[in-house]
Amino acid sequence: MFNQDNQSFRMRRGMGFAIVAVGGVLVVGGVVMYLWNAILPSAIHVEVLSYWQAVGLLILCRILFGNWGGRHRGGGKPPFAGKSAMWREKWMNMSDEERAQFKEQWKKRCQSRD
């Protein structure tokens, strides 16, 4: 079981993380605002961005596009990383007829999406 000291440590650590996360978003929002206002109005003739609009844009991008560079599932590797050797070996062990059949099946799959 957890004792009182361990629980208070976890709470302090969680609060510290939340403060750092919110502070990071606010600082990066300022960077987004600065870069937007320094580059885009003269380059593509868009409106100047306020600080809170920049923070909102940052949050919107996080929602739409996902991670901000933190750890990815699976240790930061793509879902099929490390599997290429397995597929290469499987392909090399196929007979010519099996390869032709495999290619034909994939052609049918890809054509059905068009």
N, C-alpha and C positions, 0 to 999 in steps of 0.2 A: 504494500500500500504506500501511498504518498504521505509524507509528513508535511507539516505546515511550511517549513522552509523551502522545500522543493516546489510546492504549489505557488508560493509567492515569487520564487525565482522564475518559474515558467510564466507567470502573469507579467512580471517586469520585462522579461525578454519579449513577450508578445506585444506589450505596449511599446517597447523600444522599436521593434520591427515596424509596427504600424506608423509610428511617428517618422521614422526614416523613409518609409514608403511614400507617405503623403508629402513629405518634404522633397523627396526625389521627383515626384510628379510635378510639384510646383516649380522646382528649379528647371526641369526639362521643359515645362510649359514656357518659361521665360526664354529659354534658348530657341524654342520653336518660333515664338513671337519675333525675336530678334532676327533670326534667319529669314523668316517669311517677309518681314518688313524691309530687310536689307536687299533682298534679291528679287522677289516676285513683282512688286508694284512697277518697277522700271522694266523688268524683262517681259512680262506678259500682261501688264496693265490690269492688275487686280486691286481690290480694296486693301487698305492697311488693316492689320489684324490687331484687336485689343488683346490684353493679357488673358482674360477669361475666355475669349474665343480660342486662343491658342491652347489653353488647357483643355477646353472642350474638344478641339480638333485632335489633340493627343489621345484623349480617352476614346473618342470615336474610332481613331485608327487602331487602337488596342482592341476594341471590340470587333472591328471588321477584319483585321489582318492577323490577330493573335499575339503571340509572345513578344516581349520586349527584350529578347536576348537572354533570358534566364535559362535554366536547365530544361532540356526537352525530355520527354519521356524516352526511356531507353538509353539514358546517358548521353543524349545529344546526337544520337545517330539516326539517320533516316530509317524508316520502318523495315526496308529490305537490305540494309547494310550487312555485309557479311554473308548474304545469301547467294551472291553472284558465283562464288566458287562452287556451291552446291549445284546451281543451275548449269554452270559450265560443264561440270562433270557429268551431269545427267544428259546434257546435249551430246557430249563426246561419246557416251555409251549407247546412244541411239543408232539404230540401223538407218540406212538411207530411206527406206520406206517409212519408218517411224518419223523421221524428220520431215518428210514430205507431208505426211498426215498431220503432224503438229502444225506446220505452216498453213496448211489448208484450213484447219480448224480456226486458227487465229485470223486468217483472212475473212472467214465467215463471220466471226465475232465483230471484227472491226467494220465490215460492210453493213451489218445490221444496225449500227449506231448512226450511219449517215442518213 
